[in-house]
Amino acid sequence: MAQFRLQVVLPDRPGSLGAVASAIGFAGGDIRGLVVMKSEAGRGYDDITVAVPGSDPSDLIEVLTAIGGVEVLSVTPVN
């Protein structure tokens, strides 16, 4: 499994982070770390470290961006 750090923006409302976590699991990913960076103008900014099968996080990114209001700002490999 490869690890990546995702910078994600999501709606700052109950259930949004749960939807993101469920989507990561649905895509076969495993959350290894989570830092809530800030909340601003009704949006939450989080850094999420995930392990995904294989070496390509494209499927995970596709699943996350299909969630209404969720935007993946960056994807960085973690060694």
mmCIF file of the N, C-alpha and C atoms, coordinates in Angstrom:
data_MODEL
# 
_entry.id   MODEL 
# 
loop_
_atom_site.group_PDB 
_atom_site.id 
_atom_site.type_symbol 
_atom_site.label_atom_id 
_atom_site.label_alt_id 
_atom_site.label_comp_id 
_atom_site.label_asym_id 
_atom_site.label_entity_id 
_atom_site.label_seq_id 
_atom_site.pdbx_PDB_ins_code 
_atom_site.Cartn_x 
_atom_site.Cartn_y 
_atom_site.Cartn_z 
_atom_site.occupancy 
_atom_site.B_iso_or_equiv 
_atom_site.pdbx_formal_charge 
_atom_site.auth_seq_id 
_atom_site.auth_comp_id 
_atom_site.auth_asym_id 
_atom_site.auth_atom_id 
_atom_site.pdbx_PDB_model_num 
ATOM 1   N N  . MET A 1 1  ? 0.837   -1.185 0.000  1.00 0.00 ? 1  MET A N  1 
ATOM 2   C CA . MET A 1 1  ? 0.000   0.000  0.000  1.00 0.00 ? 1  MET A CA 1 
ATOM 3   C C  . MET A 1 1  ? 0.882   1.248  0.000  1.00 0.00 ? 1  MET A C  1 
ATOM 4   N N  . ALA A 1 2  ? 0.496   2.223  -0.783 1.00 0.00 ? 2  ALA A N  1 
ATOM 5   C CA . ALA A 1 2  ? 1.197   3.505  -0.822 1.00 0.00 ? 2  ALA A CA 1 
ATOM 6   C C  . ALA A 1 2  ? 0.465   4.506  0.067  1.00 0.00 ? 2  ALA A C  1 
ATOM 7   N N  . GLN A 1 3  ? 1.229   5.423  0.638  1.00 0.00 ? 3  GLN A N  1 
ATOM 8   C CA . GLN A 1 3  ? 0.623   6.442  1.495  1.00 0.00 ? 3  GLN A CA 1 
ATOM 9   C C  . GLN A 1 3  ? 0.691   7.814  0.829  1.00 0.00 ? 3  GLN A C  1 
ATOM 10  N N  . PHE A 1 4  ? -0.372  8.589  1.044  1.00 0.00 ? 4  PHE A N  1 
ATOM 11  C CA . PHE A 1 4  ? -0.474  9.933  0.490  1.00 0.00 ? 4  PHE A CA 1 
ATOM 12  C C  . PHE A 1 4  ? -1.062  10.871 1.530  1.00 0.00 ? 4  PHE A C  1 
ATOM 13  N N  . ARG A 1 5  ? -0.629  12.126 1.471  1.00 0.00 ? 5  ARG A N  1 
ATOM 14  C CA . ARG A 1 5  ? -1.254  13.152 2.300  1.00 0.00 ? 5  ARG A CA 1 
ATOM 15  C C  . ARG A 1 5  ? -2.150  13.970 1.396  1.00 0.00 ? 5  ARG A C  1 
ATOM 16  N N  . LEU A 1 6  ? -3.420  14.040 1.764  1.00 0.00 ? 6  LEU A N  1 
ATOM 17  C CA . LEU A 1 6  ? -4.406  14.784 0.999  1.00 0.00 ? 6  LEU A CA 1 
ATOM 18  C C  . LEU A 1 6  ? -4.766  16.053 1.749  1.00 0.00 ? 6  LEU A C  1 
ATOM 19  N N  . GLN A 1 7  ? -4.780  17.167 1.059  1.00 0.00 ? 7  GLN A N  1 
ATOM 20  C CA . GLN A 1 7  ? -5.339  18.383 1.616  1.00 0.00 ? 7  GLN A CA 1 
ATOM 21  C C  . GLN A 1 7  ? -6.729  18.518 1.022  1.00 0.00 ? 7  GLN A C  1 
ATOM 22  N N  . VAL A 1 8  ? -7.720  18.522 1.906  1.00 0.00 ? 8  VAL A N  1 
ATOM 23  C CA . VAL A 1 8  ? -9.112  18.442 1.491  1.00 0.00 ? 8  VAL A CA 1 
ATOM 24  C C  . VAL A 1 8  ? -9.907  19.604 2.089  1.00 0.00 ? 8  VAL A C  1 
ATOM 25  N N  . VAL A 1 9  ? -10.821 20.152 1.295  1.00 0.00 ? 9  VAL A N  1 
ATOM 26  C CA . VAL A 1 9  ? -11.769 21.149 1.771  1.00 0.00 ? 9  VAL A CA 1 
ATOM 27  C C  . VAL A 1 9  ? -13.149 20.508 1.707  1.00 0.00 ? 9  VAL A C  1 
ATOM 28  N N  . LEU A 1 10 ? -13.929 20.679 2.779  1.00 0.00 ? 10 LEU A N  1 
ATOM 29  C CA . LEU A 1 10 ? -15.256 20.096 2.821  1.00 0.00 ? 10 LEU A CA 1 
ATOM 30  C C  . LEU A 1 10 ? -16.215 21.046 3.529  1.00 0.00 ? 10 LEU A C  1 
ATOM 31  N N  . PRO A 1 11 ? -17.509 20.870 3.315  1.00 0.00 ? 11 PRO A N  1 
ATOM 32  C CA . PRO A 1 11 ? -18.468 21.722 4.016  1.00 0.00 ? 11 PRO A CA 1 
ATOM 33  C C  . PRO A 1 11 ? -18.315 21.559 5.524  1.00 0.00 ? 11 PRO A C  1 
ATOM 34  N N  . ASP A 1 12 ? -18.353 22.669 6.251  1.00 0.00 ? 12 ASP A N  1 
ATOM 35  C CA . ASP A 1 12 ? -18.228 22.636 7.702  1.00 0.00 ? 12 ASP A CA 1 
ATOM 36  C C  . ASP A 1 12 ? -19.616 22.443 8.304  1.00 0.00 ? 12 ASP A C  1 
ATOM 37  N N  . ARG A 1 13 ? -20.079 21.188 8.246  1.00 0.00 ? 13 ARG A N  1 
ATOM 38  C CA . ARG A 1 13 ? -21.381 20.839 8.813  1.00 0.00 ? 13 ARG A CA 1 
ATOM 39  C C  . ARG A 1 13 ? -21.336 19.393 9.286  1.00 0.00 ? 13 ARG A C  1 
ATOM 40  N N  . PRO A 1 14 ? -22.206 19.042 10.215 1.00 0.00 ? 14 PRO A N  1 
ATOM 41  C CA . PRO A 1 14 ? -22.200 17.677 10.750 1.00 0.00 ? 14 PRO A CA 1 
ATOM 42  C C  . PRO A 1 14 ? -22.321 16.626 9.641  1.00 0.00 ? 14 PRO A C  1 
ATOM 43  N N  . GLY A 1 15 ? -21.489 15.608 9.725  1.00 0.00 ? 15 GLY A N  1 
ATOM 44  C CA . GLY A 1 15 ? -21.534 14.486 8.799  1.00 0.00 ? 15 GLY A CA 1 
ATOM 45  C C  . GLY A 1 15 ? -20.585 14.581 7.622  1.00 0.00 ? 15 GLY A C  1 
ATOM 46  N N  . SER A 1 16 ? -20.054 15.765 7.351  1.00 0.00 ? 16 SER A N  1 
ATOM 47  C CA . SER A 1 16 ? -19.167 15.912 6.182  1.00 0.00 ? 16 SER A CA 1 
ATOM 48  C C  . SER A 1 16 ? -17.897 15.090 6.321  1.00 0.00 ? 16 SER A C  1 
ATOM 49  N N  . LEU A 1 17 ? -17.246 15.178 7.461  1.00 0.00 ? 17 LEU A N  1 
ATOM 50  C CA . LEU A 1 17 ? -16.019 14.406 7.660  1.00 0.00 ? 17 LEU A CA 1 
ATOM 51  C C  . LEU A 1 17 ? -16.320 12.912 7.667  1.00 0.00 ? 17 LEU A C  1 
ATOM 52  N N  . GLY A 1 18 ? -17.452 12.520 8.217  1.00 0.00 ? 18 GLY A N  1 
ATOM 53  C CA . GLY A 1 18 ? -17.857 11.107 8.199  1.00 0.00 ? 18 GLY A CA 1 
ATOM 54  C C  . GLY A 1 18 ? -18.054 10.605 6.779  1.00 0.00 ? 18 GLY A C  1 
ATOM 55  N N  . ALA A 1 19 ? -18.630 11.451 5.913  1.00 0.00 ? 19 ALA A N  1 
ATOM 56  C CA . ALA A 1 19 ? -18.813 11.064 4.506  1.00 0.00 ? 19 ALA A CA 1 
ATOM 57  C C  . ALA A 1 19 ? -17.465 10.876 3.816  1.00 0.00 ? 19 ALA A C  1 
ATOM 58  N N  . VAL A 1 20 ? -16.518 11.746 4.133  1.00 0.00 ? 20 VAL A N  1 
ATOM 59  C CA . VAL A 1 20 ? -15.178 11.621 3.546  1.00 0.00 ? 20 VAL A CA 1 
ATOM 60  C C  . VAL A 1 20 ? -14.514 10.339 4.036  1.00 0.00 ? 20 VAL A C  1 
ATOM 61  N N  . ALA A 1 21 ? -14.601 10.074 5.339  1.00 0.00 ? 21 ALA A N  1 
ATOM 62  C CA . ALA A 1 21 ? -13.992 8.853  5.895  1.00 0.00 ? 21 ALA A CA 1 
ATOM 63  C C  . ALA A 1 21 ? -14.624 7.607  5.287  1.00 0.00 ? 21 ALA A C  1 
ATOM 64  N N  . SER A 1 22 ? -15.930 7.605  5.122  1.00 0.00 ? 22 SER A N  1 
ATOM 65  C CA . SER A 1 22 ? -16.614 6.453  4.507  1.00 0.00 ? 22 SER A CA 1 
ATOM 66  C C  . SER A 1 22 ? -16.173 6.267  3.062  1.00 0.00 ? 22 SER A C  1 
ATOM 67  N N  . ALA A 1 23 ? -16.015 7.368  2.341  1.00 0.00 ? 23 ALA A N  1 
ATOM 68  C CA . ALA A 1 23 ? -15.585 7.282  0.945  1.00 0.00 ? 23 ALA A CA 1 
ATOM 69  C C  . ALA A 1 23 ? -14.167 6.728  0.835  1.00 0.00 ? 23 ALA A C  1 
ATOM 70  N N  . ILE A 1 24 ? -13.304 7.113  1.770  1.00 0.00 ? 24 ILE A N  1 
ATOM 71  C CA . ILE A 1 24 ? -11.936 6.573  1.772  1.00 0.00 ? 24 ILE A CA 1 
ATOM 72  C C  . ILE A 1 24 ? -11.984 5.063  1.963  1.00 0.00 ? 24 ILE A C  1 
ATOM 73  N N  . GLY A 1 25 ? -12.783 4.591  2.903  1.00 0.00 ? 25 GLY A N  1 
ATOM 74  C CA . GLY A 1 25 ? -12.944 3.152  3.121  1.00 0.00 ? 25 GLY A CA 1 
ATOM 75  C C  . GLY A 1 25 ? -13.539 2.459  1.907  1.00 0.00 ? 25 GLY A C  1 
ATOM 76  N N  . PHE A 1 26 ? -14.527 3.085  1.283  1.00 0.00 ? 26 PHE A N  1 
ATOM 77  C CA . PHE A 1 26 ? -15.163 2.525  0.090  1.00 0.00 ? 26 PHE A CA 1 
ATOM 78  C C  . PHE A 1 26 ? -14.144 2.322  -1.033 1.00 0.00 ? 26 PHE A C  1 
ATOM 79  N N  . ALA A 1 27 ? -13.192 3.248  -1.132 1.00 0.00 ? 27 ALA A N  1 
ATOM 80  C CA . ALA A 1 27 ? -12.161 3.165  -2.174 1.00 0.00 ? 27 ALA A CA 1 
ATOM 81  C C  . ALA A 1 27 ? -11.022 2.226  -1.789 1.00 0.00 ? 27 ALA A C  1 
ATOM 82  N N  . GLY A 1 28 ? -11.125 1.564  -0.626 1.00 0.00 ? 28 GLY A N  1 
ATOM 83  C CA . GLY A 1 28 ? -10.096 0.625  -0.194 1.00 0.00 ? 28 GLY A CA 1 
ATOM 84  C C  . GLY A 1 28 ? -8.971  1.270  0.586  1.00 0.00 ? 28 GLY A C  1 
ATOM 85  N N  . GLY A 1 29 ? -9.137  2.544  0.932  1.00 0.00 ? 29 GLY A N  1 
ATOM 86  C CA . GLY A 1 29 ? -8.103  3.261  1.663  1.00 0.00 ? 29 GLY A CA 1 
ATOM 87  C C  . GLY A 1 29 ? -8.223  3.083  3.167  1.00 0.00 ? 29 GLY A C  1 
ATOM 88  N N  . ASP A 1 30 ? -7.131  3.399  3.852  1.00 0.00 ? 30 ASP A N  1 
ATOM 89  C CA . ASP A 1 30 ? -7.065  3.315  5.303  1.00 0.00 ? 30 ASP A CA 1 
ATOM 90  C C  . ASP A 1 30 ? -6.511  4.639  5.822  1.00 0.00 ? 30 ASP A C  1 
ATOM 91  N N  . ILE A 1 31 ? -7.265  5.305  6.691  1.00 0.00 ? 31 ILE A N  1 
ATOM 92  C CA . ILE A 1 31 ? -6.815  6.574  7.243  1.00 0.00 ? 31 ILE A CA 1 
ATOM 93  C C  . ILE A 1 31 ? -5.702  6.307  8.252  1.00 0.00 ? 31 ILE A C  1 
ATOM 94  N N  . ARG A 1 32 ? -4.559  6.958  8.057  1.00 0.00 ? 32 ARG A N  1 
ATOM 95  C CA . ARG A 1 32 ? -3.408  6.802  8.946  1.00 0.00 ? 32 ARG A CA 1 
ATOM 96  C C  . ARG A 1 32 ? -3.201  8.025  9.818  1.00 0.00 ? 32 ARG A C  1 
ATOM 97  N N  . GLY A 1 33 ? -3.785  9.162  9.420  1.00 0.00 ? 33 GLY A N  1 
ATOM 98  C CA . GLY A 1 33 ? -3.654  10.380 10.203 1.00 0.00 ? 33 GLY A CA 1 
ATOM 99  C C  . GLY A 1 33 ? -4.642  11.420 9.721  1.00 0.00 ? 33 GLY A C  1 
ATOM 100 N N  . LEU A 1 34 ? -5.065  12.292 10.641 1.00 0.00 ? 34 LEU A N  1 
ATOM 101 C CA . LEU A 1 34 ? -6.024  13.335 10.294 1.00 0.00 ? 34 LEU A CA 1 
ATOM 102 C C  . LEU A 1 34 ? -5.733  14.558 11.150 1.00 0.00 ? 34 LEU A C  1 
ATOM 103 N N  . VAL A 1 35 ? -5.601  15.703 10.490 1.00 0.00 ? 35 VAL A N  1 
ATOM 104 C CA . VAL A 1 35 ? -5.418  16.964 11.195 1.00 0.00 ? 35 VAL A CA 1 
ATOM 105 C C  . VAL A 1 35 ? -6.442  17.950 10.643 1.00 0.00 ? 35 VAL A C  1 
ATOM 106 N N  . VAL A 1 36 ? -7.271  18.467 11.535 1.00 0.00 ? 36 VAL A N  1 
ATOM 107 C CA . VAL A 1 36 ? -8.204  19.522 11.150 1.00 0.00 ? 36 VAL A CA 1 
ATOM 108 C C  . VAL A 1 36 ? -7.421  20.828 11.217 1.00 0.00 ? 36 VAL A C  1 
ATOM 109 N N  . MET A 1 37 ? -7.228  21.449 10.064 1.00 0.00 ? 37 MET A N  1 
ATOM 110 C CA . MET A 1 37 ? -6.379  22.634 9.989  1.00 0.00 ? 37 MET A CA 1 
ATOM 111 C C  . MET A 1 37 ? -7.120  23.899 10.405 1.00 0.00 ? 37 MET A C  1 
ATOM 112 N N  . LYS A 1 38 ? -8.300  24.117 9.820  1.00 0.00 ? 38 LYS A N  1 
ATOM 113 C CA . LYS A 1 38 ? -9.060  25.320 10.149 1.00 0.00 ? 38 LYS A CA 1 
ATOM 114 C C  . LYS A 1 38 ? -10.476 25.200 9.608  1.00 0.00 ? 38 LYS A C  1 
ATOM 115 N N  . SER A 1 39 ? -11.312 26.088 10.105 1.00 0.00 ? 39 SER A N  1 
ATOM 116 C CA . SER A 1 39 ? -12.671 26.239 9.612  1.00 0.00 ? 39 SER A CA 1 
ATOM 117 C C  . SER A 1 39 ? -12.842 27.706 9.255  1.00 0.00 ? 39 SER A C  1 
ATOM 118 N N  . GLU A 1 40 ? -13.309 27.942 8.030  1.00 0.00 ? 40 GLU A N  1 
ATOM 119 C CA . GLU A 1 40 ? -13.375 29.318 7.559  1.00 0.00 ? 40 GLU A CA 1 
ATOM 120 C C  . GLU A 1 40 ? -14.478 29.451 6.519  1.00 0.00 ? 40 GLU A C  1 
ATOM 121 N N  . ALA A 1 41 ? -15.354 30.405 6.717  1.00 0.00 ? 41 ALA A N  1 
ATOM 122 C CA . ALA A 1 41 ? -16.416 30.711 5.753  1.00 0.00 ? 41 ALA A CA 1 
ATOM 123 C C  . ALA A 1 41 ? -17.262 29.483 5.412  1.00 0.00 ? 41 ALA A C  1 
ATOM 124 N N  . GLY A 1 42 ? -17.574 28.678 6.434  1.00 0.00 ? 42 GLY A N  1 
ATOM 125 C CA . GLY A 1 42 ? -18.433 27.517 6.218  1.00 0.00 ? 42 GLY A CA 1 
ATOM 126 C C  . GLY A 1 42 ? -17.747 26.316 5.589  1.00 0.00 ? 42 GLY A C  1 
ATOM 127 N N  . ARG A 1 43 ? -16.426 26.345 5.546  1.00 0.00 ? 43 ARG A N  1 
ATOM 128 C CA . ARG A 1 43 ? -15.668 25.232 4.967  1.00 0.00 ? 43 ARG A CA 1 
ATOM 129 C C  . ARG A 1 43 ? -14.592 24.783 5.943  1.00 0.00 ? 43 ARG A C  1 
ATOM 130 N N  . GLY A 1 44 ? -14.367 23.466 6.000  1.00 0.00 ? 44 GLY A N  1 
ATOM 131 C CA . GLY A 1 44 ? -13.315 22.902 6.829  1.00 0.00 ? 44 GLY A CA 1 
ATOM 132 C C  . GLY A 1 44 ? -12.140 22.501 5.965  1.00 0.00 ? 44 GLY A C  1 
ATOM 133 N N  . TYR A 1 45 ? -10.942 22.714 6.481  1.00 0.00 ? 45 TYR A N  1 
ATOM 134 C CA . TYR A 1 45 ? -9.712  22.380 5.774  1.00 0.00 ? 45 TYR A CA 1 
ATOM 135 C C  . TYR A 1 45 ? -8.982  21.318 6.583  1.00 0.00 ? 45 TYR A C  1 
ATOM 136 N N  . ASP A 1 46 ? -8.776  20.148 5.983  1.00 0.00 ? 46 ASP A N  1 
ATOM 137 C CA . ASP A 1 46 ? -8.183  19.015 6.684  1.00 0.00 ? 46 ASP A CA 1 
ATOM 138 C C  . ASP A 1 46 ? -7.003  18.444 5.900  1.00 0.00 ? 46 ASP A C  1 
ATOM 139 N N  . ASP A 1 47 ? -6.016  17.937 6.639  1.00 0.00 ? 47 ASP A N  1 
ATOM 140 C CA . ASP A 1 47 ? -4.933  17.127 6.072  1.00 0.00 ? 47 ASP A CA 1 
ATOM 141 C C  . ASP A 1 47 ? -5.215  15.689 6.484  1.00 0.00 ? 47 ASP A C  1 
ATOM 142 N N  . ILE A 1 48 ? -5.332  14.803 5.507  1.00 0.00 ? 48 ILE A N  1 
ATOM 143 C CA . ILE A 1 48 ? -5.630  13.401 5.787  1.00 0.00 ? 48 ILE A CA 1 
ATOM 144 C C  . ILE A 1 48 ? -4.529  12.546 5.171  1.00 0.00 ? 48 ILE A C  1 
ATOM 145 N N  . THR A 1 49 ? -3.884  11.728 5.993  1.00 0.00 ? 49 THR A N  1 
ATOM 146 C CA . THR A 1 49 ? -2.900  10.777 5.486  1.00 0.00 ? 49 THR A CA 1 
ATOM 147 C C  . THR A 1 49 ? -3.602  9.439  5.311  1.00 0.00 ? 49 THR A C  1 
ATOM 148 N N  . VAL A 1 50 ? -3.518  8.892  4.097  1.00 0.00 ? 50 VAL A N  1 
ATOM 149 C CA . VAL A 1 50 ? -4.200  7.637  3.789  1.00 0.00 ? 50 VAL A CA 1 
ATOM 150 C C  . VAL A 1 50 ? -3.235  6.657  3.138  1.00 0.00 ? 50 VAL A C  1 
ATOM 151 N N  . ALA A 1 51 ? -3.492  5.379  3.355  1.00 0.00 ? 51 ALA A N  1 
ATOM 152 C CA . ALA A 1 51 ? -2.812  4.305  2.638  1.00 0.00 ? 51 ALA A CA 1 
ATOM 153 C C  . ALA A 1 51 ? -3.820  3.740  1.641  1.00 0.00 ? 51 ALA A C  1 
ATOM 154 N N  . VAL A 1 52 ? -3.386  3.583  0.402  1.00 0.00 ? 52 VAL A N  1 
ATOM 155 C CA . VAL A 1 52 ? -4.267  3.063  -0.639 1.00 0.00 ? 52 VAL A CA 1 
ATOM 156 C C  . VAL A 1 52 ? -3.629  1.844  -1.294 1.00 0.00 ? 52 VAL A C  1 
ATOM 157 N N  . PRO A 1 53 ? -4.464  0.922  -1.788 1.00 0.00 ? 53 PRO A N  1 
ATOM 158 C CA . PRO A 1 53 ? -3.909  -0.236 -2.494 1.00 0.00 ? 53 PRO A CA 1 
ATOM 159 C C  . PRO A 1 53 ? -3.149  0.220  -3.741 1.00 0.00 ? 53 PRO A C  1 
ATOM 160 N N  . GLY A 1 54 ? -2.075  -0.436 -4.035 1.00 0.00 ? 54 GLY A N  1 
ATOM 161 C CA . GLY A 1 54 ? -1.289  -0.084 -5.215 1.00 0.00 ? 54 GLY A CA 1 
ATOM 162 C C  . GLY A 1 54 ? -0.514  1.195  -4.984 1.00 0.00 ? 54 GLY A C  1 
ATOM 163 N N  . SER A 1 55 ? -0.268  1.926  -6.070 1.00 0.00 ? 55 SER A N  1 
ATOM 164 C CA . SER A 1 55 ? 0.535   3.145  -5.958 1.00 0.00 ? 55 SER A CA 1 
ATOM 165 C C  . SER A 1 55 ? -0.133  4.362  -6.589 1.00 0.00 ? 55 SER A C  1 
ATOM 166 N N  . ASP A 1 56 ? -1.395  4.219  -7.002 1.00 0.00 ? 56 ASP A N  1 
ATOM 167 C CA . ASP A 1 56 ? -2.084  5.302  -7.695 1.00 0.00 ? 56 ASP A CA 1 
ATOM 168 C C  . ASP A 1 56 ? -3.340  5.705  -6.913 1.00 0.00 ? 56 ASP A C  1 
ATOM 169 N N  . PRO A 1 57 ? -3.405  6.955  -6.430 1.00 0.00 ? 57 PRO A N  1 
ATOM 170 C CA . PRO A 1 57 ? -4.562  7.383  -5.646 1.00 0.00 ? 57 PRO A CA 1 
ATOM 171 C C  . PRO A 1 57 ? -5.728  7.904  -6.497 1.00 0.00 ? 57 PRO A C  1 
ATOM 172 N N  . SER A 1 58 ? -5.680  7.730  -7.805 1.00 0.00 ? 58 SER A N  1 
ATOM 173 C CA . SER A 1 58 ? -6.706  8.302  -8.690 1.00 0.00 ? 58 SER A CA 1 
ATOM 174 C C  . SER A 1 58 ? -8.120  7.861  -8.339 1.00 0.00 ? 58 SER A C  1 
ATOM 175 N N  . ASP A 1 59 ? -8.315  6.575  -8.037 1.00 0.00 ? 59 ASP A N  1 
ATOM 176 C CA . ASP A 1 59 ? -9.654  6.099  -7.681 1.00 0.00 ? 59 ASP A CA 1 
ATOM 177 C C  . ASP A 1 59 ? -10.161 6.782  -6.419 1.00 0.00 ? 59 ASP A C  1 
ATOM 178 N N  . LEU A 1 60 ? -9.290  6.941  -5.445 1.00 0.00 ? 60 LEU A N  1 
ATOM 179 C CA . LEU A 1 60 ? -9.677  7.605  -4.207 1.00 0.00 ? 60 LEU A CA 1 
ATOM 180 C C  . LEU A 1 60 ? -10.063 9.061  -4.471 1.00 0.00 ? 60 LEU A C  1 
ATOM 181 N N  . ILE A 1 61 ? -9.273  9.753  -5.257 1.00 0.00 ? 61 ILE A N  1 
ATOM 182 C CA . ILE A 1 61 ? -9.562  11.158 -5.560 1.00 0.00 ? 61 ILE A CA 1 
ATOM 183 C C  . ILE A 1 61 ? -10.898 11.280 -6.274 1.00 0.00 ? 61 ILE A C  1 
ATOM 184 N N  . GLU A 1 62 ? -11.169 10.372 -7.193 1.00 0.00 ? 62 GLU A N  1 
ATOM 185 C CA . GLU A 1 62 ? -12.431 10.385 -7.928 1.00 0.00 ? 62 GLU A CA 1 
ATOM 186 C C  . GLU A 1 62 ? -13.621 10.191 -6.991 1.00 0.00 ? 62 GLU A C  1 
ATOM 187 N N  . VAL A 1 63 ? -13.499 9.262  -6.057 1.00 0.00 ? 63 VAL A N  1 
ATOM 188 C CA . VAL A 1 63 ? -14.578 9.008  -5.096 1.00 0.00 ? 63 VAL A CA 1 
ATOM 189 C C  . VAL A 1 63 ? -14.789 10.226 -4.198 1.00 0.00 ? 63 VAL A C  1 
ATOM 190 N N  . LEU A 1 64 ? -13.710 10.839 -3.738 1.00 0.00 ? 64 LEU A N  1 
ATOM 191 C CA . LEU A 1 64 ? -13.836 11.995 -2.850 1.00 0.00 ? 64 LEU A CA 1 
ATOM 192 C C  . LEU A 1 64 ? -14.464 13.192 -3.550 1.00 0.00 ? 64 LEU A C  1 
ATOM 193 N N  . THR A 1 65 ? -14.059 13.455 -4.778 1.00 0.00 ? 65 THR A N  1 
ATOM 194 C CA . THR A 1 65 ? -14.591 14.615 -5.478 1.00 0.00 ? 65 THR A CA 1 
ATOM 195 C C  . THR A 1 65 ? -16.032 14.422 -5.929 1.00 0.00 ? 65 THR A C  1 
ATOM 196 N N  . ALA A 1 66 ? -16.522 13.188 -5.873 1.00 0.00 ? 66 ALA A N  1 
ATOM 197 C CA . ALA A 1 66 ? -17.927 12.931 -6.194 1.00 0.00 ? 66 ALA A CA 1 
ATOM 198 C C  . ALA A 1 66 ? -18.848 13.326 -5.040 1.00 0.00 ? 66 ALA A C  1 
ATOM 199 N N  . ILE A 1 67 ? -18.277 13.570 -3.856 1.00 0.00 ? 67 ILE A N  1 
ATOM 200 C CA . ILE A 1 67 ? -19.067 14.001 -2.703 1.00 0.00 ? 67 ILE A CA 1 
ATOM 201 C C  . ILE A 1 67 ? -19.339 15.490 -2.859 1.00 0.00 ? 67 ILE A C  1 
ATOM 202 N N  . GLY A 1 68 ? -20.575 15.886 -2.761 1.00 0.00 ? 68 GLY A N  1 
ATOM 203 C CA . GLY A 1 68 ? -20.942 17.291 -2.911 1.00 0.00 ? 68 GLY A CA 1 
ATOM 204 C C  . GLY A 1 68 ? -20.194 18.196 -1.947 1.00 0.00 ? 68 GLY A C  1 
ATOM 205 N N  . GLY A 1 69 ? -19.552 19.216 -2.483 1.00 0.00 ? 69 GLY A N  1 
ATOM 206 C CA . GLY A 1 69 ? -18.864 20.202 -1.668 1.00 0.00 ? 69 GLY A CA 1 
ATOM 207 C C  . GLY A 1 69 ? -17.459 19.842 -1.262 1.00 0.00 ? 69 GLY A C  1 
ATOM 208 N N  . VAL A 1 70 ? -16.973 18.659 -1.629 1.00 0.00 ? 70 VAL A N  1 
ATOM 209 C CA . VAL A 1 70 ? -15.622 18.233 -1.259 1.00 0.00 ? 70 VAL A CA 1 
ATOM 210 C C  . VAL A 1 70 ? -14.668 18.539 -2.413 1.00 0.00 ? 70 VAL A C  1 
ATOM 211 N N  . GLU A 1 71 ? -13.523 19.120 -2.062 1.00 0.00 ? 71 GLU A N  1 
ATOM 212 C CA . GLU A 1 71 ? -12.502 19.442 -3.048 1.00 0.00 ? 71 GLU A CA 1 
ATOM 213 C C  . GLU A 1 71 ? -11.153 18.954 -2.523 1.00 0.00 ? 71 GLU A C  1 
ATOM 214 N N  . VAL A 1 72 ? -10.417 18.242 -3.362 1.00 0.00 ? 72 VAL A N  1 
ATOM 215 C CA . VAL A 1 72 ? -9.065  17.800 -3.007 1.00 0.00 ? 72 VAL A CA 1 
ATOM 216 C C  . VAL A 1 72 ? -8.103  18.851 -3.547 1.00 0.00 ? 72 VAL A C  1 
ATOM 217 N N  . LEU A 1 73 ? -7.430  19.554 -2.626 1.00 0.00 ? 73 LEU A N  1 
ATOM 218 C CA . LEU A 1 73 ? -6.523  20.629 -3.021 1.00 0.00 ? 73 LEU A CA 1 
ATOM 219 C C  . LEU A 1 73 ? -5.168  20.112 -3.468 1.00 0.00 ? 73 LEU A C  1 
ATOM 220 N N  . SER A 1 74 ? -4.669  19.059 -2.791 1.00 0.00 ? 74 SER A N  1 
ATOM 221 C CA . SER A 1 74 ? -3.375  18.515 -3.175 1.00 0.00 ? 74 SER A CA 1 
ATOM 222 C C  . SER A 1 74 ? -3.255  17.068 -2.718 1.00 0.00 ? 74 SER A C  1 
ATOM 223 N N  . VAL A 1 75 ? -2.376  16.349 -3.404 1.00 0.00 ? 75 VAL A N  1 
ATOM 224 C CA . VAL A 1 75 ? -2.062  14.960 -3.088 1.00 0.00 ? 75 VAL A CA 1 
ATOM 225 C C  . VAL A 1 75 ? -0.541  14.842 -3.098 1.00 0.00 ? 75 VAL A C  1 
ATOM 226 N N  . THR A 1 76 ? 0.024   14.444 -1.959 1.00 0.00 ? 76 THR A N  1 
ATOM 227 C CA . THR A 1 76 ? 1.480   14.355 -1.831 1.00 0.00 ? 76 THR A CA 1 
ATOM 228 C C  . THR A 1 76 ? 1.858   12.953 -1.358 1.00 0.00 ? 76 THR A C  1 
ATOM 229 N N  . PRO A 1 77 ? 2.766   12.270 -2.072 1.00 0.00 ? 77 PRO A N  1 
ATOM 230 C CA . PRO A 1 77 ? 3.225   10.957 -1.583 1.00 0.00 ? 77 PRO A CA 1 
ATOM 231 C C  . PRO A 1 77 ? 3.937   11.093 -0.237 1.00 0.00 ? 77 PRO A C  1 
ATOM 232 N N  . VAL A 1 78 ? 3.757   10.095 0.614  1.00 0.00 ? 78 VAL A N  1 
ATOM 233 C CA . VAL A 1 78 ? 4.422   10.041 1.915  1.00 0.00 ? 78 VAL A CA 1 
ATOM 234 C C  . VAL A 1 78 ? 5.360   8.849  1.886  1.00 0.00 ? 78 VAL A C  1 
ATOM 235 N N  . ASN A 1 79 ? 6.602   9.064  2.234  1.00 0.00 ? 79 ASN A N  1 
ATOM 236 C CA . ASN A 1 79 ? 7.584   7.959  2.236  1.00 0.00 ? 79 ASN A CA 1 
ATOM 237 C C  . ASN A 1 79 ? 7.579   7.237  3.552  1.00 0.00 ? 79 ASN A C  1 
# 
